[in-house]
Every structure is written in C-alpha cells, then in structure tokens.
Amino acid sequence: MSGLLSVSFHLLLLFKLVAPVTFRHHRYDELVRTLYKVHNECPYITRVYSIGRSVKGRHLYVLEFSDYPGIHEPLEPEVKYVGNMHGNEVLGRELLLQLAEFLCEEFRNGNQRIVRLVESTRVHILPSMNPDGYEVAATQGADSSGYLVGRNNANGVDLNRNFPDLNTYIYYNEKHGGPNHHLPLPDNWKSQVEPETQAVIQWIRSFNFVLSANLHGGAVVANYPFDKSLEHRVRGFRRTANTPTPDDKLFQKLAKVYSYAHGWMHQGWNCGDYFPDGITNGASWYSLSKGMQDFNYLHTNCFEITLELSCDKFPRQEELQREWLGNREALVQFLEQVTMAITSGCCFQVPTLSLLQHLGSTQRQ
C-alpha cells in the first residue's frame, strides 16, 4: 500500500508540474513558481536566472530559451521580451507566462517552427520588471478606479522615465558632430536610477541583444523610436513631433510585423485613437524623455519597440484567453524576425555598426 501511495504521490506531483499555465492573474510567488514549472518541463532548453532585485527585494527573474541555455553561441542572436514595466499594466506579464509555456510545450511536441526558433535564437523573457508595483495594483485588481495605482515602483518612480537621457546627446551630435550609436553612460548614472532600472541596464550591457519588445497596456499600437522628439509642438495636452531614427524603415517593418500578426492591432482604431497600420513613431504620438526603448537603441544598438496591447491596463481574468489568442502569433513572428533578417542579408544596425559586433564568440552568460 505504501508503494502505491508513493506512486500516486509522484504522479500527482508530475501532473502539477506539467499542468498548463492557467488564464488568471499571477501574483509574484505564483509567477516565480510558473517560471520554474516551465523550466522543470523543459530543463534542457531553459534556464531561470535573476538580473537583480526590486526596491522591496523581489527578484527580477528571467526565463531563457536556448538549445544551450546559459551560453552565447557565435552568430546566434539574443532577443528579449520585457513585461510589466508599469506595475498596473499587467497583460504583458500574463502573455509572457503563456508564451513561455507555449514555447516549451510546442518544442516538446516537435513543432518544427518552434524547434527552429529555439535552436537558432536565444530568447530571454522577463515577465515583470516592476513586481513591487504589480503587487500594489493587484490589491485593487481589474475593478480598480485608480488608473495609476501601482504604475510606479515602490519609490514612486516611473521606470519608463528613469533611464539615462541619451537622446539629448545624439540630438546635439547631429548638429555639431559626434557618434550616433553606442553612446556612453554618464559617469554617475547608477546614482540617478532606480534598482530595477539599474538591473535592466546591467542586463542589457551583459548580453548582446539584437531585438527586443517592451509590453505595455492602455492602448493598442506598436510604438517605435524615437520616443523623445527633437522639436516639440503641442497637440492637445501632448508634446509631439515625428522623430525618426536612421533606421526608421526597419523599425516600421518590425512594428508592422507585430501589428499585422496581431488579431486586431493593424486595424488602427483602438481605444479612441487611430494609428494607420496599428503603428506609430513614439514621439509622433507623445514625447517622453528617459524611456527604455530609446536607451536600448542608443546605448547598445538593440532594436526595441514598445507594444501597447490592451485598452484596459488590468483586464479581467476572463479576457486573458482572448488576448492570448490575439497576440500568440504576433509574439512568435516578432521573435522570428531576427533570424529572418540575418538569413536574408538584412542587417540590424545603426550606420557604421555591423551586426557581427552583436553576435560575437561563444561565452557563458
């Protein structure tokens, strides 16, 4: 009898480990368990690691997918997804947990599309950059009337206005001469940013990320750099002026890949705004300073776009499955762009910088 009980216990434990991620909101402890659950399901192609801690000491956990987890391989591009930068914008967090489970399950099932992705690309998923803010927002939940409750970190700082302002340098250099890529950090940058921001900056500097997306909520549009406008004009309450990067055509292509693979983003009419093709230059929509996507591009040449994925910042649990079905193909197609660009001869680069500088030699990270 004891043997049967033991077998039953282990079968129950196995069932719990392989049970799919449910369509509900996951608090911090549940998020951590989910990441390790996926790792236990796919231990040979995943790794869980922490890039640092929040103000309140919560780990910023990343789940990596690769055929050689923990190792940077020559000519294998590094790609990342970042969710929940604003604690009350929660859909991206849940979508990334679903994506992690999907990649693991489809790889195990022999889906050749996902097998090729994992074997040719190193994917890093950070479901929550702002776990402290999320816990505040989660106490209010989807019924909260406080539109900004939990947006900032525990120190009350908006993390998407907390990165070193490198736009000021490049706009100066455009007029007076100087580099337009790999701009250096200010000497005292660590004293000017929050713990979560510092962790992400060090993460960005430690990996040769080529492509990235930052998942937000409150609108439905794919937003590409620059976010900070060179010249401002007033449109209602927003300071706005189209401010393209030297790689504007490529950024537009990346944004369209997501919007047209998305269930409805490409239609343009969403949340009271209209965006042709479901995309926008960030500064053309509204100008913001010290944002993460501009920092990625100017400091490391990583091509990051910002994905606004839902009108509701904290959608109800019963809406999560629909949102997943609307975003699943887009999330996968966006990841595939980096290998498609390499094999087709396109180059992810700011002028004068070769993609090969990103891809480097084999190293453990």
Contacts in CASP RR format, 6 or more apart in sequence:
PFRMAT RR
TARGET T0000
AUTHOR 0000-0000-0000
METHOD contacts of the structure
MODEL  1
MSGLLSVSFHLLLLFKLVAPVTFRHHRYDELVRTLYKVHNECPYITRVYS
IGRSVKGRHLYVLEFSDYPGIHEPLEPEVKYVGNMHGNEVLGRELLLQLA
EFLCEEFRNGNQRIVRLVESTRVHILPSMNPDGYEVAATQGADSSGYLVG
RNNANGVDLNRNFPDLNTYIYYNEKHGGPNHHLPLPDNWKSQVEPETQAV
IQWIRSFNFVLSANLHGGAVVANYPFDKSLEHRVRGFRRTANTPTPDDKL
FQKLAKVYSYAHGWMHQGWNCGDYFPDGITNGASWYSLSKGMQDFNYLHT
NCFEITLELSCDKFPRQEELQREWLGNREALVQFLEQVTMAITSGCCFQV
PTLSLLQHLGSTQRQ
17 37 0 8 1.000
17 40 0 8 1.000
17 41 0 8 1.000
18 41 0 8 1.000
19 37 0 8 1.000
20 101 0 8 1.000
20 105 0 8 1.000
21 34 0 8 1.000
21 37 0 8 1.000
21 38 0 8 1.000
21 97 0 8 1.000
21 98 0 8 1.000
21 100 0 8 1.000
21 101 0 8 1.000
23 94 0 8 1.000
23 98 0 8 1.000
23 317 0 8 1.000
23 318 0 8 1.000
23 320 0 8 1.000
23 321 0 8 1.000
23 324 0 8 1.000
24 317 0 8 1.000
24 320 0 8 1.000
25 90 0 8 1.000
25 94 0 8 1.000
25 138 0 8 1.000
25 141 0 8 1.000
25 317 0 8 1.000
25 320 0 8 1.000
26 34 0 8 1.000
26 93 0 8 1.000
26 94 0 8 1.000
26 97 0 8 1.000
27 134 0 8 1.000
27 135 0 8 1.000
27 138 0 8 1.000
28 58 0 8 1.000
28 128 0 8 1.000
28 131 0 8 1.000
28 134 0 8 1.000
28 135 0 8 1.000
31 61 0 8 1.000
31 93 0 8 1.000
31 97 0 8 1.000
31 127 0 8 1.000
31 128 0 8 1.000
31 131 0 8 1.000
32 59 0 8 1.000
32 61 0 8 1.000
34 97 0 8 1.000
34 100 0 8 1.000
34 101 0 8 1.000
35 48 0 8 1.000
35 61 0 8 1.000
35 63 0 8 1.000
35 97 0 8 1.000
35 100 0 8 1.000
35 127 0 8 1.000
36 48 0 8 1.000
38 46 0 8 1.000
38 63 0 8 1.000
38 100 0 8 1.000
38 101 0 8 1.000
38 104 0 8 1.000
39 46 0 8 1.000
39 47 0 8 1.000
39 48 0 8 1.000
39 63 0 8 1.000
41 104 0 8 1.000
41 105 0 8 1.000
41 108 0 8 1.000
42 65 0 8 1.000
42 103 0 8 1.000
42 104 0 8 1.000
42 107 0 8 1.000
42 108 0 8 1.000
44 69 0 8 1.000
45 65 0 8 1.000
45 66 0 8 1.000
45 67 0 8 1.000
45 69 0 8 1.000
45 104 0 8 1.000
45 107 0 8 1.000
45 118 0 8 1.000
46 63 0 8 1.000
46 64 0 8 1.000
46 65 0 8 1.000
46 66 0 8 1.000
46 69 0 8 1.000
46 104 0 8 1.000
47 63 0 8 1.000
47 64 0 8 1.000
47 66 0 8 1.000
47 69 0 8 1.000
47 70 0 8 1.000
48 61 0 8 1.000
48 62 0 8 1.000
48 63 0 8 1.000
48 64 0 8 1.000
49 61 0 8 1.000
49 62 0 8 1.000
49 64 0 8 1.000
50 59 0 8 1.000
50 60 0 8 1.000
50 61 0 8 1.000
50 62 0 8 1.000
51 60 0 8 1.000
51 62 0 8 1.000
51 126 0 8 1.000
51 199 0 8 1.000
51 200 0 8 1.000
51 202 0 8 1.000
51 203 0 8 1.000
52 59 0 8 1.000
52 60 0 8 1.000
52 195 0 8 1.000
52 199 0 8 1.000
53 59 0 8 1.000
53 60 0 8 1.000
53 195 0 8 1.000
53 199 0 8 1.000
54 60 0 8 1.000
54 130 0 8 1.000
54 131 0 8 1.000
54 132 0 8 1.000
54 153 0 8 1.000
54 154 0 8 1.000
54 195 0 8 1.000
54 196 0 8 1.000
55 132 0 8 1.000
55 153 0 8 1.000
55 154 0 8 1.000
55 155 0 8 1.000
55 194 0 8 1.000
55 195 0 8 1.000
55 196 0 8 1.000
56 132 0 8 1.000
56 154 0 8 1.000
58 131 0 8 1.000
58 132 0 8 1.000
60 126 0 8 1.000
60 128 0 8 1.000
60 129 0 8 1.000
60 131 0 8 1.000
60 196 0 8 1.000
60 199 0 8 1.000
60 200 0 8 1.000
61 126 0 8 1.000
61 127 0 8 1.000
61 128 0 8 1.000
62 124 0 8 1.000
62 125 0 8 1.000
62 126 0 8 1.000
62 203 0 8 1.000
63 100 0 8 1.000
63 124 0 8 1.000
63 125 0 8 1.000
63 127 0 8 1.000
64 70 0 8 1.000
64 122 0 8 1.000
64 123 0 8 1.000
64 124 0 8 1.000
64 125 0 8 1.000
65 100 0 8 1.000
65 103 0 8 1.000
65 104 0 8 1.000
65 118 0 8 1.000
65 122 0 8 1.000
65 123 0 8 1.000
65 125 0 8 1.000
66 73 0 8 1.000
66 76 0 8 1.000
66 118 0 8 1.000
66 121 0 8 1.000
66 122 0 8 1.000
66 123 0 8 1.000
67 118 0 8 1.000
67 119 0 8 1.000
70 364 0 8 1.000
70 365 0 8 1.000
71 362 0 8 1.000
71 363 0 8 1.000
71 364 0 8 1.000
71 365 0 8 1.000
72 78 0 8 1.000
72 122 0 8 1.000
72 207 0 8 1.000
72 208 0 8 1.000
72 360 0 8 1.000
72 361 0 8 1.000
72 362 0 8 1.000
72 363 0 8 1.000
72 364 0 8 1.000
72 365 0 8 1.000
73 122 0 8 1.000
73 362 0 8 1.000
74 359 0 8 1.000
74 360 0 8 1.000
74 361 0 8 1.000
74 362 0 8 1.000
75 342 0 8 1.000
75 356 0 8 1.000
75 359 0 8 1.000
75 360 0 8 1.000
76 120 0 8 1.000
76 121 0 8 1.000
76 122 0 8 1.000
76 359 0 8 1.000
77 121 0 8 1.000
77 122 0 8 1.000
77 210 0 8 1.000
77 211 0 8 1.000
77 338 0 8 1.000
77 339 0 8 1.000
77 342 0 8 1.000
77 358 0 8 1.000
77 359 0 8 1.000
78 121 0 8 1.000
78 122 0 8 1.000
78 124 0 8 1.000
78 207 0 8 1.000
78 208 0 8 1.000
78 209 0 8 1.000
78 210 0 8 1.000
78 358 0 8 1.000
79 121 0 8 1.000
79 122 0 8 1.000
79 123 0 8 1.000
79 124 0 8 1.000
79 209 0 8 1.000
79 210 0 8 1.000
79 211 0 8 1.000
79 212 0 8 1.000
79 335 0 8 1.000
79 338 0 8 1.000
80 123 0 8 1.000
80 124 0 8 1.000
80 125 0 8 1.000
80 126 0 8 1.000
80 207 0 8 1.000
80 209 0 8 1.000
80 211 0 8 1.000
80 212 0 8 1.000
80 213 0 8 1.000
81 96 0 8 1.000
81 99 0 8 1.000
81 123 0 8 1.000
81 124 0 8 1.000
81 125 0 8 1.000
81 126 0 8 1.000
81 212 0 8 1.000
81 213 0 8 1.000
81 215 0 8 1.000
81 331 0 8 1.000
82 126 0 8 1.000
82 129 0 8 1.000
82 200 0 8 1.000
82 212 0 8 1.000
82 213 0 8 1.000
82 214 0 8 1.000
82 215 0 8 1.000
82 292 0 8 1.000
83 92 0 8 1.000
83 93 0 8 1.000
83 96 0 8 1.000
83 126 0 8 1.000
83 127 0 8 1.000
83 128 0 8 1.000
83 129 0 8 1.000
83 214 0 8 1.000
83 215 0 8 1.000
83 216 0 8 1.000
84 90 0 8 1.000
84 92 0 8 1.000
84 93 0 8 1.000
84 127 0 8 1.000
84 128 0 8 1.000
84 129 0 8 1.000
84 130 0 8 1.000
84 131 0 8 1.000
84 134 0 8 1.000
84 215 0 8 1.000
85 129 0 8 1.000
85 130 0 8 1.000
85 159 0 8 1.000
85 160 0 8 1.000
85 214 0 8 1.000
85 215 0 8 1.000
85 216 0 8 1.000
85 292 0 8 1.000
86 130 0 8 1.000
86 150 0 8 1.000
86 151 0 8 1.000
86 152 0 8 1.000
86 158 0 8 1.000
86 159 0 8 1.000
86 160 0 8 1.000
86 216 0 8 1.000
86 217 0 8 1.000
86 313 0 8 1.000
87 128 0 8 1.000
87 130 0 8 1.000
87 133 0 8 1.000
87 134 0 8 1.000
87 136 0 8 1.000
87 137 0 8 1.000
87 150 0 8 1.000
87 151 0 8 1.000
87 152 0 8 1.000
88 133 0 8 1.000
88 134 0 8 1.000
88 136 0 8 1.000
88 137 0 8 1.000
88 140 0 8 1.000
88 144 0 8 1.000
88 147 0 8 1.000
88 148 0 8 1.000
88 149 0 8 1.000
88 150 0 8 1.000
88 151 0 8 1.000
88 313 0 8 1.000
88 314 0 8 1.000
89 151 0 8 1.000
89 215 0 8 1.000
89 216 0 8 1.000
89 217 0 8 1.000
89 218 0 8 1.000
89 313 0 8 1.000
89 314 0 8 1.000
90 134 0 8 1.000
90 137 0 8 1.000
90 138 0 8 1.000
90 313 0 8 1.000
90 314 0 8 1.000
90 315 0 8 1.000
91 215 0 8 1.000
91 217 0 8 1.000
91 309 0 8 1.000
91 310 0 8 1.000
91 312 0 8 1.000
91 313 0 8 1.000
91 315 0 8 1.000
91 320 0 8 1.000
91 323 0 8 1.000
92 127 0 8 1.000
92 215 0 8 1.000
92 216 0 8 1.000
92 217 0 8 1.000
92 309 0 8 1.000
93 127 0 8 1.000
93 128 0 8 1.000
93 134 0 8 1.000
93 215 0 8 1.000
94 320 0 8 1.000
94 323 0 8 1.000
94 324 0 8 1.000
95 215 0 8 1.000
95 309 0 8 1.000
95 323 0 8 1.000
95 324 0 8 1.000
95 327 0 8 1.000
95 331 0 8 1.000
96 125 0 8 1.000
96 126 0 8 1.000
96 127 0 8 1.000
96 215 0 8 1.000
97 127 0 8 1.000
98 324 0 8 1.000
98 328 0 8 1.000
99 125 0 8 1.000
99 328 0 8 1.000
99 331 0 8 1.000
99 332 0 8 1.000
100 125 0 8 1.000
100 127 0 8 1.000
102 328 0 8 1.000
103 114 0 8 1.000
103 117 0 8 1.000
103 118 0 8 1.000
103 123 0 8 1.000
106 113 0 8 1.000
106 114 0 8 1.000
107 114 0 8 1.000
107 115 0 8 1.000
107 118 0 8 1.000
113 332 0 8 1.000
114 332 0 8 1.000
116 339 0 8 1.000
117 123 0 8 1.000
117 332 0 8 1.000
117 335 0 8 1.000
117 336 0 8 1.000
117 339 0 8 1.000
120 339 0 8 1.000
121 335 0 8 1.000
121 338 0 8 1.000
121 339 0 8 1.000
123 335 0 8 1.000
124 207 0 8 1.000
124 209 0 8 1.000
126 200 0 8 1.000
126 203 0 8 1.000
128 134 0 8 1.000
129 159 0 8 1.000
129 196 0 8 1.000
129 200 0 8 1.000
130 152 0 8 1.000
130 153 0 8 1.000
130 159 0 8 1.000
130 196 0 8 1.000
132 153 0 8 1.000
132 154 0 8 1.000
133 150 0 8 1.000
133 151 0 8 1.000
133 152 0 8 1.000
133 153 0 8 1.000
133 154 0 8 1.000
134 150 0 8 1.000
136 149 0 8 1.000
136 150 0 8 1.000
137 144 0 8 1.000
137 149 0 8 1.000
137 150 0 8 1.000
137 151 0 8 1.000
137 314 0 8 1.000
140 146 0 8 1.000
140 149 0 8 1.000
140 150 0 8 1.000
140 314 0 8 1.000
141 314 0 8 1.000
142 312 0 8 1.000
142 314 0 8 1.000
142 315 0 8 1.000
142 316 0 8 1.000
142 317 0 8 1.000
144 314 0 8 1.000
147 313 0 8 1.000
151 158 0 8 1.000
152 158 0 8 1.000
152 159 0 8 1.000
153 159 0 8 1.000
153 194 0 8 1.000
153 195 0 8 1.000
153 196 0 8 1.000
155 194 0 8 1.000
157 194 0 8 1.000
159 194 0 8 1.000
159 196 0 8 1.000
159 197 0 8 1.000
159 292 0 8 1.000
160 288 0 8 1.000
160 290 0 8 1.000
160 291 0 8 1.000
160 292 0 8 1.000
161 288 0 8 1.000
161 289 0 8 1.000
161 290 0 8 1.000
161 291 0 8 1.000
162 193 0 8 1.000
162 194 0 8 1.000
162 197 0 8 1.000
162 290 0 8 1.000
162 291 0 8 1.000
163 193 0 8 1.000
163 197 0 8 1.000
163 201 0 8 1.000
163 290 0 8 1.000
163 291 0 8 1.000
163 292 0 8 1.000
163 294 0 8 1.000
163 295 0 8 1.000
164 185 0 8 1.000
164 186 0 8 1.000
164 189 0 8 1.000
164 192 0 8 1.000
164 193 0 8 1.000
164 201 0 8 1.000
164 290 0 8 1.000
164 295 0 8 1.000
164 299 0 8 1.000
165 228 0 8 1.000
165 289 0 8 1.000
165 290 0 8 1.000
166 183 0 8 1.000
166 294 0 8 1.000
166 295 0 8 1.000
166 298 0 8 1.000
166 299 0 8 1.000
167 226 0 8 1.000
167 228 0 8 1.000
167 289 0 8 1.000
167 294 0 8 1.000
167 298 0 8 1.000
169 183 0 8 1.000
169 298 0 8 1.000
170 180 0 8 1.000
170 183 0 8 1.000
170 298 0 8 1.000
171 230 0 8 1.000
173 179 0 8 1.000
173 180 0 8 1.000
174 180 0 8 1.000
180 246 0 8 1.000
180 350 0 8 1.000
180 351 0 8 1.000
181 298 0 8 1.000
181 301 0 8 1.000
181 350 0 8 1.000
181 351 0 8 1.000
181 352 0 8 1.000
181 353 0 8 1.000
182 299 0 8 1.000
182 300 0 8 1.000
182 301 0 8 1.000
182 353 0 8 1.000
183 298 0 8 1.000
183 299 0 8 1.000
185 201 0 8 1.000
185 299 0 8 1.000
186 192 0 8 1.000
189 201 0 8 1.000
190 198 0 8 1.000
193 201 0 8 1.000
200 292 0 8 1.000
201 295 0 8 1.000
204 295 0 8 1.000
204 296 0 8 1.000
204 299 0 8 1.000
204 300 0 8 1.000
204 302 0 8 1.000
205 299 0 8 1.000
205 300 0 8 1.000
206 365 0 8 1.000
207 365 0 8 1.000
208 300 0 8 1.000
208 357 0 8 1.000
208 358 0 8 1.000
208 359 0 8 1.000
208 360 0 8 1.000
209 296 0 8 1.000
209 300 0 8 1.000
209 302 0 8 1.000
209 358 0 8 1.000
210 302 0 8 1.000
210 303 0 8 1.000
210 338 0 8 1.000
210 348 0 8 1.000
210 355 0 8 1.000
210 358 0 8 1.000
210 359 0 8 1.000
211 254 0 8 1.000
211 302 0 8 1.000
211 303 0 8 1.000
211 304 0 8 1.000
211 334 0 8 1.000
211 335 0 8 1.000
211 337 0 8 1.000
211 338 0 8 1.000
211 348 0 8 1.000
212 293 0 8 1.000
212 296 0 8 1.000
212 302 0 8 1.000
212 303 0 8 1.000
212 304 0 8 1.000
212 305 0 8 1.000
213 258 0 8 1.000
213 304 0 8 1.000
213 305 0 8 1.000
213 306 0 8 1.000
213 307 0 8 1.000
213 334 0 8 1.000
214 292 0 8 1.000
214 293 0 8 1.000
214 304 0 8 1.000
214 305 0 8 1.000
214 306 0 8 1.000
214 307 0 8 1.000
215 307 0 8 1.000
215 309 0 8 1.000
216 306 0 8 1.000
216 307 0 8 1.000
216 308 0 8 1.000
216 309 0 8 1.000
217 308 0 8 1.000
217 309 0 8 1.000
217 310 0 8 1.000
217 311 0 8 1.000
217 312 0 8 1.000
217 313 0 8 1.000
218 271 0 8 1.000
218 308 0 8 1.000
218 310 0 8 1.000
218 311 0 8 1.000
218 312 0 8 1.000
218 313 0 8 1.000
219 270 0 8 1.000
219 271 0 8 1.000
219 273 0 8 1.000
219 308 0 8 1.000
219 311 0 8 1.000
220 264 0 8 1.000
220 265 0 8 1.000
220 268 0 8 1.000
220 270 0 8 1.000
220 271 0 8 1.000
220 278 0 8 1.000
220 308 0 8 1.000
220 309 0 8 1.000
220 310 0 8 1.000
220 311 0 8 1.000
221 259 0 8 1.000
221 265 0 8 1.000
221 268 0 8 1.000
221 270 0 8 1.000
221 273 0 8 1.000
221 275 0 8 1.000
221 278 0 8 1.000
221 279 0 8 1.000
221 280 0 8 1.000
221 285 0 8 1.000
221 308 0 8 1.000
222 254 0 8 1.000
222 255 0 8 1.000
222 256 0 8 1.000
222 258 0 8 1.000
222 259 0 8 1.000
222 265 0 8 1.000
222 278 0 8 1.000
222 279 0 8 1.000
222 280 0 8 1.000
222 305 0 8 1.000
222 306 0 8 1.000
222 307 0 8 1.000
222 308 0 8 1.000
223 255 0 8 1.000
223 279 0 8 1.000
223 280 0 8 1.000
223 281 0 8 1.000
223 282 0 8 1.000
223 285 0 8 1.000
223 293 0 8 1.000
223 305 0 8 1.000
223 306 0 8 1.000
223 307 0 8 1.000
223 308 0 8 1.000
224 245 0 8 1.000
224 248 0 8 1.000
224 251 0 8 1.000
224 252 0 8 1.000
224 254 0 8 1.000
224 255 0 8 1.000
224 279 0 8 1.000
224 280 0 8 1.000
224 281 0 8 1.000
224 282 0 8 1.000
224 293 0 8 1.000
224 305 0 8 1.000
224 306 0 8 1.000
225 245 0 8 1.000
225 251 0 8 1.000
225 281 0 8 1.000
225 282 0 8 1.000
225 293 0 8 1.000
225 294 0 8 1.000
225 297 0 8 1.000
225 304 0 8 1.000
225 305 0 8 1.000
226 243 0 8 1.000
226 244 0 8 1.000
226 245 0 8 1.000
226 281 0 8 1.000
226 282 0 8 1.000
226 283 0 8 1.000
226 294 0 8 1.000
227 282 0 8 1.000
227 283 0 8 1.000
227 287 0 8 1.000
227 288 0 8 1.000
227 291 0 8 1.000
227 293 0 8 1.000
227 294 0 8 1.000
227 306 0 8 1.000
228 243 0 8 1.000
228 283 0 8 1.000
228 287 0 8 1.000
228 288 0 8 1.000
228 289 0 8 1.000
228 291 0 8 1.000
228 294 0 8 1.000
229 239 0 8 1.000
229 240 0 8 1.000
229 241 0 8 1.000
229 242 0 8 1.000
229 243 0 8 1.000
229 283 0 8 1.000
229 284 0 8 1.000
229 287 0 8 1.000
230 241 0 8 1.000
230 243 0 8 1.000
230 283 0 8 1.000
231 241 0 8 1.000
231 243 0 8 1.000
232 239 0 8 1.000
232 240 0 8 1.000
232 241 0 8 1.000
232 287 0 8 1.000
233 239 0 8 1.000
233 240 0 8 1.000
233 241 0 8 1.000
234 240 0 8 1.000
238 285 0 8 1.000
238 286 0 8 1.000
238 287 0 8 1.000
239 286 0 8 1.000
239 287 0 8 1.000
240 283 0 8 1.000
240 284 0 8 1.000
240 285 0 8 1.000
240 286 0 8 1.000
240 287 0 8 1.000
241 283 0 8 1.000
241 284 0 8 1.000
241 287 0 8 1.000
242 281 0 8 1.000
242 283 0 8 1.000
242 284 0 8 1.000
243 281 0 8 1.000
243 282 0 8 1.000
243 283 0 8 1.000
243 284 0 8 1.000
243 287 0 8 1.000
244 251 0 8 1.000
244 281 0 8 1.000
245 251 0 8 1.000
245 297 0 8 1.000
245 350 0 8 1.000
246 350 0 8 1.000
246 351 0 8 1.000
247 303 0 8 1.000
247 349 0 8 1.000
247 350 0 8 1.000
248 281 0 8 1.000
250 303 0 8 1.000
250 346 0 8 1.000
250 348 0 8 1.000
251 303 0 8 1.000
251 305 0 8 1.000
252 279 0 8 1.000
254 303 0 8 1.000
254 305 0 8 1.000
254 334 0 8 1.000
254 337 0 8 1.000
255 277 0 8 1.000
255 278 0 8 1.000
255 279 0 8 1.000
255 305 0 8 1.000
256 266 0 8 1.000
256 277 0 8 1.000
256 279 0 8 1.000
257 330 0 8 1.000
257 333 0 8 1.000
257 334 0 8 1.000
257 337 0 8 1.000
258 265 0 8 1.000
258 305 0 8 1.000
258 307 0 8 1.000
258 330 0 8 1.000
258 333 0 8 1.000
258 334 0 8 1.000
259 265 0 8 1.000
259 266 0 8 1.000
259 277 0 8 1.000
259 278 0 8 1.000
259 279 0 8 1.000
259 330 0 8 1.000
260 266 0 8 1.000
260 277 0 8 1.000
261 329 0 8 1.000
261 330 0 8 1.000
261 333 0 8 1.000
261 334 0 8 1.000
262 326 0 8 1.000
262 327 0 8 1.000
262 329 0 8 1.000
262 330 0 8 1.000
263 326 0 8 1.000
263 327 0 8 1.000
263 329 0 8 1.000
263 330 0 8 1.000
264 270 0 8 1.000
264 326 0 8 1.000
265 278 0 8 1.000
265 330 0 8 1.000
266 277 0 8 1.000
266 278 0 8 1.000
267 278 0 8 1.000
268 274 0 8 1.000
268 275 0 8 1.000
268 276 0 8 1.000
268 277 0 8 1.000
268 278 0 8 1.000
270 278 0 8 1.000
270 311 0 8 1.000
271 311 0 8 1.000
275 285 0 8 1.000
282 288 0 8 1.000
282 306 0 8 1.000
292 304 0 8 1.000
292 306 0 8 1.000
293 304 0 8 1.000
293 305 0 8 1.000
293 306 0 8 1.000
296 302 0 8 1.000
296 303 0 8 1.000
296 304 0 8 1.000
297 303 0 8 1.000
297 304 0 8 1.000
297 350 0 8 1.000
301 348 0 8 1.000
301 349 0 8 1.000
301 350 0 8 1.000
301 353 0 8 1.000
301 357 0 8 1.000
301 358 0 8 1.000
303 348 0 8 1.000
309 323 0 8 1.000
309 327 0 8 1.000
310 323 0 8 1.000
312 319 0 8 1.000
315 323 0 8 1.000
338 348 0 8 1.000
340 346 0 8 1.000
341 347 0 8 1.000
341 348 0 8 1.000
342 355 0 8 1.000
347 354 0 8 1.000
347 355 0 8 1.000
348 355 0 8 1.000
348 358 0 8 1.000
349 355 0 8 1.000
END
